Amino acid sequence: MRKTAPVKKPLVFEWDTGNKEKNVKKHNVQNTETEEVFVNDPVILPDRTHSQKEERYFAFGVTNKGRKLIVSFTLRGEQQERIRPIMSRDQSKKERAYYQEEKSEVTKEK
């Protein structure tokens, strides 16, 4: 079942220097691609494994060119108005199947 984090619009991103460089070097994902995931109606789930110190989430989505990514992120600010990406990489085969299933469910609901 699709769940959402309280991501506010307009989208505001807060980049940590280390994470910003890590995603490009380790996963070959440009920061603009990470941001595009949030613009293109992602499927968002809580990341229960890594939420001990702060609430973390996963965004499953696509870039403007159709690249399927998964983004780990947290929300920052008093109103949780800023998205702070932690990690961004290509979806695995299992994650792509999950993403397709969730997007199909949303289409059926409309």
C-alpha distance (Angstrom), angle and dihedral (degrees) to the residues before:
residue distance angle dihedral
M1 . . .
R2 3.77 . .
K3 3.77 117.2 .
T4 3.74 128.8 -177.9
A5 3.75 136.9 -148.1
P6 3.78 116.4 -137.4
V7 3.81 93.6 -97.4
K8 3.79 108.0 172.1
K9 3.78 127.6 -145.7
P10 2.94 133.8 -101.2
L11 3.79 88.4 52.8
V12 3.80 114.7 -123.6
F13 3.80 120.3 -173.2
E14 3.80 127.6 -155.2
W15 3.79 110.9 -163.8
D16 3.81 123.5 -159.2
T17 3.81 107.6 -145.5
G18 3.81 93.6 -130.3
N19 3.80 95.0 49.1
K20 3.79 91.8 43.5
E21 3.79 91.5 58.3
K22 3.83 95.5 36.0
N23 3.80 94.8 60.3
V24 3.78 91.9 53.6
K25 3.82 95.4 44.6
K26 3.81 100.4 38.4
H27 3.81 102.4 32.4
N28 3.82 103.8 18.2
V29 3.81 90.5 -124.8
Q30 3.79 117.0 143.6
N31 3.81 116.9 -138.4
T32 3.80 90.9 -121.1
E33 3.82 88.7 57.6
T34 3.80 90.3 53.0
E35 3.80 90.5 52.0
E36 3.82 91.6 47.6
V37 3.82 89.8 61.3
F38 3.82 89.6 66.2
V39 3.81 93.1 48.5
N40 3.82 92.7 51.8
D41 3.83 99.7 63.9
P42 3.82 102.0 -95.4
V43 3.79 127.6 -159.6
I44 3.81 105.6 -116.4
L45 3.80 127.1 -160.1
P46 3.80 132.8 172.3
D47 3.81 116.3 -102.0
R48 3.78 98.9 -135.4
T49 3.82 93.8 176.1
H50 3.81 95.4 61.7
S51 3.82 101.4 31.7
Q52 3.81 100.6 95.6
K53 3.83 96.8 107.1
E54 3.81 98.7 25.1
E55 3.80 137.4 0.2
R56 3.79 110.3 -88.4
Y57 3.77 130.3 -172.4
F58 3.79 141.8 -168.5
A59 3.80 120.9 -132.4
F60 3.80 114.7 -160.4
G61 3.78 110.5 -163.9
V62 3.77 152.0 116.3
T63 3.77 136.4 -94.5
N64 3.78 122.3 -126.7
K65 3.82 87.5 -93.8
G66 3.82 93.0 51.4
R67 3.80 99.6 -102.6
K68 3.81 108.3 152.3
L69 3.80 111.4 -133.3
I70 3.77 138.3 172.7
V71 3.81 116.3 -146.0
S72 3.79 125.7 -164.5
F73 3.80 110.5 -153.5
T74 3.76 147.1 155.7
L75 3.79 131.7 -149.9
R76 3.80 120.9 -117.3
G77 3.78 137.3 -169.8
E78 3.80 133.7 56.5
Q79 3.79 90.7 -73.8
Q80 3.82 93.6 33.6
E81 3.78 86.1 -114.9
R82 3.81 98.3 144.6
I83 3.80 126.1 75.0
R84 3.80 112.8 -142.4
P85 3.82 110.4 -166.1
I86 3.80 113.9 -148.8
M87 3.81 103.1 176.6
S88 3.79 134.9 0.7
R89 3.81 126.1 -173.6
D90 3.79 143.4 145.6
Q91 3.80 115.1 -73.1
S92 3.80 117.0 -106.1
K93 3.81 119.7 -123.0
K94 3.82 90.1 -97.7
E95 3.82 91.7 48.1
R96 3.82 91.6 49.4
A97 3.82 89.9 52.8
Y98 3.82 90.3 49.5
Y99 3.80 91.8 48.1
Q100 3.83 92.2 50.0
E101 3.81 91.0 48.6
E102 3.80 92.8 50.3
K103 3.81 93.2 46.7
S104 3.83 89.2 50.1
E105 3.82 90.3 52.7
V106 3.80 91.0 52.2
T107 3.81 90.4 50.2
K108 3.83 90.7 51.3
E109 3.82 91.1 50.7
K110 3.81 92.5 55.6
